[in-house]
Amino acid sequence: MKLNLQNNTLTIGVNEVPPYTLLDKEYLHMDCGSEMGLIKAMASYFNFSINFINYNKIVGQKHRNGSWTGLIGSLIDQQIDIGIGAISFDYNKSIILPFLYPHCISSVTFVAQAPRIISTQVLHRPFASFVWYSLIFALLICFIFDRIQRQYNWKKIDLFWISFAQLFNQNSYQKLSLPSYISIWMISWNLGMFVLSIAYSSCLYSLIAAPSHSMTIDTIKQLFNAIHSGQIIATSLDEPRYIEYFQDLIGNSTNEIDDIWKTVPNTISAMKMIRDSFINKTKTPYAYIDLRETLQFARTDFGERYFYLPSESSFSQMYSNILAIPLRTDFSFYNEFNQIQKRLFSSGLLNHWQQECYIELKGKRKANTTPLMTKKMAFTLNQLNNFFMVYIQSILVSIIMFAIEFFWRLFCPIR
């Protein structure tokens, strides 16, 4: 016979952890999530009403005397009946509270500031430094060779200027009968300058069309090293396990933990800090540590272009979390609730409720975005700026080369 609670009220303790639980208070008045959907489905099936209590991200911590705070403490004290909000199933909680069948295995990872586009406004970027040094050395050899050949060539051909002009694909000499050694030099030089100019222009156009980005942090080890060296500031909820994991991996840090690790009240605050540091180009960026699904949802909410979430792997996560729903210690309907929870989980409805959150979020954001903001442009302002800067620098180089050629011909005329 199906359980009928005759519209009795069950008190549900909630911590808002999207996309598992979302309250109407935040996220554009959205009320959804996989665990929220599960509770509402149970309420409809077992005929009970719901009284939600928001615990504001306080899951609870165990004191030395064995007592618990937060949502877990309220379950132990029988102040609430059920707790939801991506609560991890671990040994310490399992020995004091009954849990429903686990509904998700998630990983604790991080989100950091998105990589920035490396400026393409300087003309020397297509080649590495050693290439430019080699070119200067080749021009020096050319100058020495020109001085030597003038001692034995009565035509006094300005080989250095001809070679220098060929570097910019300019024809600076008439067809003359040249000695064989100069002809060999000119053929070799022209071939080299042709390859060099093609490689330079190809790299420059590629950098403008598809600019390179700064390096990303892809593993927990890289993140903790950056935190330890002061290159990045970590943020998280008040979760001691994160800091303990950091200290176990890095060891004793010379920096005070409060200087390199900030506790935030909620996910929204941390994502705003990362987004603002990206926009304002602050010297020390932030990273935020939380469940992967929560980070994916927040990244979708605030805009993916501001945040970098590393791909899922064993190296990019701190540890895995088994998520389940705890009940109060004397909950009388454990078997009935656990049975329906297993059925809903095996049917795939929990994943469906999560996806509904994403769809609703995108719809809300689209409705609150003006058409001007969503209009696609042929080129971004950054790309147009790069085009303009390269054009200006090319004009300046042309003017300088014209002045050099003018004074060279004025004081050193070619015979």
C-alpha positions in Angstrom: 0.0 0.0 0.0 1.4 3.4 -1.0 2.4 5.7 1.9 0.1 8.7 2.4 1.2 11.4 4.7 -2.1 13.2 4.5 -0.7 16.6 3.7 1.5 16.7 6.8 4.3 19.2 6.7 8.0 18.0 6.5 10.7 20.6 7.2 13.4 20.6 4.6 16.8 22.2 5.4 18.3 23.7 2.2 21.7 24.9 1.2 21.7 26.5 -2.2 24.1 24.6 -4.4 23.2 24.9 -8.1 22.3 22.9 -10.1 21.2 20.6 -7.2 19.2 23.2 -5.3 18.2 26.7 -6.3 15.9 28.9 -4.1 13.6 31.6 -5.4 15.6 34.2 -3.6 18.6 34.2 -6.0 19.4 33.4 -9.6 16.7 35.5 -11.2 13.9 34.0 -9.1 14.6 30.5 -10.3 13.3 27.5 -8.2 14.7 24.3 -9.6 17.5 21.7 -9.2 17.8 17.9 -9.2 17.4 17.6 -5.4 14.6 20.2 -5.4 12.8 18.2 -8.1 13.3 15.0 -6.1 11.8 16.5 -3.0 8.8 17.9 -5.0 8.2 14.6 -6.7 8.2 12.8 -3.3 5.9 15.5 -1.9 3.4 14.8 -4.7 3.8 11.0 -4.5 3.5 10.7 -0.7 1.1 13.6 -0.2 3.0 15.9 2.1 3.6 19.7 2.2 7.0 21.3 2.4 8.5 23.9 4.7 11.9 25.1 3.4 14.5 26.5 5.8 17.6 28.1 4.2 20.9 27.3 6.0 22.9 29.8 3.9 25.6 27.3 2.9 26.3 26.1 6.5 26.4 22.3 6.1 27.9 21.9 9.6 31.1 21.0 11.3 31.9 18.6 14.1 33.2 20.0 17.4 35.6 18.2 19.6 32.8 17.3 22.0 31.0 15.4 19.2 28.3 18.0 18.6 27.5 19.3 15.1 26.6 22.8 13.8 24.5 23.9 10.8 22.2 21.7 8.8 23.7 18.4 10.1 23.3 19.6 13.7 19.6 20.4 13.0 19.0 16.9 11.7 20.7 15.4 14.7 18.6 17.6 17.0 15.4 16.6 15.0 14.7 20.3 14.2 14.3 19.4 10.5 13.3 16.1 8.7 15.5 16.2 5.5 18.5 18.0 4.4 19.4 18.9 0.7 22.1 20.9 -1.0 24.8 18.6 -2.5 25.7 17.1 0.9 28.6 14.8 0.8 28.2 11.2 2.1 31.2 10.4 4.3 32.1 8.2 7.3 31.6 10.9 10.0 28.1 11.7 8.8 27.0 8.2 8.0 27.6 6.9 11.6 25.2 9.5 13.0 22.6 10.0 10.3 20.7 7.8 7.8 21.2 8.7 4.1 19.1 8.0 1.1 20.7 6.2 -1.8 23.6 8.3 -3.3 22.4 10.2 -6.4 25.6 11.7 -7.7 29.4 11.4 -7.7 31.0 14.8 -8.3 34.5 16.2 -8.1 35.9 19.1 -6.2 37.8 21.3 -8.7 38.4 25.0 -9.4 37.6 27.8 -11.8 40.1 30.6 -12.5 40.3 33.7 -14.6 40.1 33.1 -18.3 43.3 33.3 -20.3 43.9 36.7 -21.8 44.8 37.4 -25.5 48.5 38.2 -25.8 48.9 41.5 -27.6 49.7 41.4 -31.3 50.4 45.1 -31.5 54.2 44.8 -31.9 55.8 43.7 -35.1 58.6 41.6 -33.6 56.2 38.9 -32.2 56.1 36.5 -35.2 59.7 35.5 -34.6 61.5 34.5 -31.4 64.4 36.6 -30.2 67.1 34.3 -31.5 65.7 34.7 -35.1 66.1 38.5 -34.9 69.6 38.2 -33.4 70.5 35.8 -36.3 69.2 38.3 -38.8 71.2 41.1 -37.3 74.3 38.9 -37.4 73.6 38.1 -41.1 73.4 41.8 -41.9 76.7 42.3 -40.1 78.3 39.6 -42.1 76.8 41.2 -45.3 78.3 44.6 -44.3 81.7 43.0 -43.8 81.5 41.1 -47.0 80.5 44.4 -48.8 83.5 46.2 -47.4 85.8 43.4 -48.6 84.4 43.0 -52.1 84.7 46.8 -52.7 88.5 46.4 -52.5 88.5 44.0 -55.5 85.5 45.2 -57.6 86.1 48.3 -59.7 82.3 48.9 -60.2 82.0 49.7 -56.5 78.6 47.9 -56.1 76.9 48.8 -52.8 76.2 45.2 -51.9 75.0 45.9 -48.4 72.4 48.4 -49.5 71.1 46.0 -52.2 70.9 43.2 -49.7 69.2 45.4 -47.2 66.6 46.6 -49.8 66.0 43.0 -50.8 65.0 42.3 -47.2 62.0 44.5 -47.8 61.3 43.1 -51.3 62.5 46.3 -52.9 64.5 46.4 -56.2 67.2 49.0 -55.6 69.6 48.2 -58.5 69.6 47.9 -62.3 70.5 44.8 -64.2 74.3 44.8 -64.2 76.9 42.3 -65.1 78.0 41.1 -61.7 80.9 38.9 -60.7 80.1 35.3 -60.1 80.7 35.5 -56.3 78.3 38.5 -56.0 75.7 36.6 -58.1 76.0 33.6 -55.9 75.6 35.9 -52.8 72.6 37.6 -54.3 70.8 34.3 -55.3 71.4 32.9 -51.8 70.4 36.1 -50.1 67.2 36.6 -52.2 66.1 33.0 -51.5 66.7 33.4 -47.8 64.8 36.7 -47.6 61.9 35.3 -49.6 61.5 32.4 -47.1 61.9 34.8 -44.2 59.4 37.4 -45.5 56.8 34.7 -46.3 57.2 33.1 -42.8 57.0 36.5 -41.1 53.8 37.7 -42.9 52.1 34.3 -42.4 52.8 34.3 -38.7 51.7 38.0 -38.3 48.4 37.4 -40.1 47.8 34.2 -38.1 48.4 36.1 -34.8 45.9 38.8 -35.8 43.2 36.3 -37.0 43.7 33.8 -34.2 45.7 35.5 -31.4 47.5 33.4 -28.8 46.4 33.3 -25.2 48.2 33.4 -21.9 49.0 30.1 -20.1 46.2 28.4 -18.2 46.2 26.5 -14.9 45.0 23.0 -15.6 45.9 20.9 -12.5 45.4 21.1 -8.8 49.2 21.0 -8.3 49.7 24.0 -10.6 46.9 25.9 -8.8 48.4 25.2 -5.3 51.9 26.1 -6.5 50.5 29.4 -7.8 48.6 30.0 -4.5 51.8 29.2 -2.5 53.9 31.6 -4.5 51.3 34.4 -4.2 50.5 34.5 -8.0 46.8 33.8 -7.3 44.4 34.1 -4.4 42.2 31.1 -3.6 38.6 31.5 -2.6 36.1 28.9 -1.3 33.2 28.4 1.1 34.0 27.7 4.7 35.2 24.2 4.1 38.3 23.2 6.2 38.9 20.1 4.0 40.1 22.3 1.2 42.7 24.1 3.3 43.8 20.8 4.9 44.2 19.3 1.4 46.3 22.3 0.3 48.5 22.1 3.4 49.1 18.4 3.0 50.1 18.8 -0.6 52.2 21.9 -0.3 53.5 21.6 3.2 54.2 24.6 5.5 53.7 27.9 3.7 55.7 31.0 4.5 52.6 33.1 3.8 49.7 33.4 6.2 46.8 31.3 5.1 44.4 34.3 5.4 46.6 36.2 2.9 46.4 33.6 0.1 43.0 32.0 0.9 39.8 33.9 1.2 36.5 32.5 2.6 33.4 33.7 0.7 29.7 33.5 1.9 28.4 32.1 -1.4 29.4 31.1 -5.0 28.0 34.4 -6.4 30.5 36.4 -4.4 33.5 34.4 -5.6 32.4 34.5 -9.3 32.0 38.2 -9.1 35.5 38.6 -7.7 37.0 36.5 -10.5 34.9 38.4 -13.2 35.8 41.8 -11.8 39.5 40.9 -11.6 39.4 39.9 -15.3 37.6 43.1 -16.3 39.8 45.4 -14.2 43.0 43.5 -14.9 44.0 43.3 -11.3 47.6 42.2 -10.5 46.6 39.1 -8.5 43.7 37.1 -9.9 41.4 34.8 -8.0 40.4 31.2 -8.2 37.3 29.5 -6.7 37.1 25.9 -5.5 33.8 24.0 -5.4 31.9 21.1 -7.0 32.4 20.9 -10.8 28.7 21.0 -11.6 28.3 24.1 -9.4 31.2 25.8 -11.2 29.8 24.9 -14.6 26.4 26.4 -13.7 28.0 29.6 -12.2 30.2 29.9 -15.3 27.1 29.7 -17.5 25.4 32.3 -15.3 28.2 34.9 -15.3 29.5 34.4 -18.8 32.0 31.8 -20.0 34.4 34.3 -21.5 35.5 35.4 -18.0 36.3 32.0 -16.5 38.4 29.0 -17.2 37.3 25.6 -16.0 39.9 22.9 -16.6 38.8 19.7 -18.3 37.8 16.8 -16.1 40.6 14.5 -15.1 42.2 13.0 -12.0 44.8 15.8 -12.1 42.3 18.7 -12.1 40.3 17.6 -9.1 41.1 17.6 -5.4 39.0 14.5 -4.6 35.6 13.0 -5.5 32.4 13.6 -3.5 29.6 11.1 -3.1 26.4 13.2 -2.8 23.3 11.9 -0.9 20.4 13.2 1.1 20.5 12.9 4.9 17.5 12.3 7.1 16.9 13.0 10.8 17.9 10.1 13.1 14.4 8.9 13.8 12.9 9.3 10.4 10.0 6.8 10.2 9.7 6.5 6.4 13.2 5.7 5.4 12.5 2.6 3.4 9.6 4.2 1.4 11.6 7.4 0.6 14.7 5.4 -0.3 12.8 3.1 -2.6 11.2 6.0 -4.6 14.5 7.8 -4.6 16.2 4.8 -6.3 13.4 4.6 -8.9 13.7 8.3 -9.7 17.5 8.1 -10.0 17.4 5.0 -12.2 14.9 6.7 -14.5 17.3 9.6 -15.2 14.9 12.2 -13.8 17.6 13.8 -11.6 19.7 14.6 -14.7 16.6 15.9 -16.4 15.9 18.3 -13.6 19.5 19.5 -13.7 19.2 20.2 -17.4 16.0 22.1 -16.8 17.9 24.4 -14.6 20.4 25.2 -17.4 17.6 25.8 -19.9 15.7 28.0 -17.5 18.9 30.0 -16.7 19.7 30.6 -20.3 16.2 31.7 -21.0 16.2 34.1 -18.1 19.6 35.6 -19.1 18.5 35.9 -22.7 15.3 37.7 -21.6 17.4 40.2 -19.6 20.0 40.8 -22.4 19.4 43.7 -24.8 19.6 42.9 -28.6 22.6 45.3 -28.8 24.5 43.1 -26.4 23.8 39.9 -28.3 24.5 41.3 -31.8 27.4 39.5 -33.4 30.1 41.6 -35.1 32.4 40.7 -38.0 35.4 41.8 -36.0 35.9 42.4 -32.3 37.3 45.7 -31.1 40.4 44.0 -30.0 41.0 42.6 -33.5 40.3 46.0 -35.1 42.7 47.6 -32.7 45.4 45.1 -33.7 44.8 45.8 -37.4 45.1 49.6 -36.8 48.3 49.3 -34.7 50.0 47.0 -37.2 49.0 49.5 -40.0 50.5 52.4 -38.1 53.7 50.6 -37.2 54.1 49.6 -40.9 53.6 53.2 -42.0 56.3 54.3 -39.5 58.7 51.6 -40.7 58.1 52.7 -44.3 58.8 56.3 -43.4 62.0 55.4 -41.6 63.2 53.2 -44.5 62.4 56.0 -47.0 64.5 58.5 -44.9 67.4 55.9 -44.7 67.3 55.3 -48.4 67.1 59.1 -49.2 70.2 60.0 -47.0 72.1 56.8 -48.1 71.7 57.8 -51.8 72.5 61.4 -51.0 75.8 60.7 -49.2 76.7 57.4 -50.8 75.4 57.4 -54.4 75.5 54.1 -56.3 77.8 54.1 -59.2 
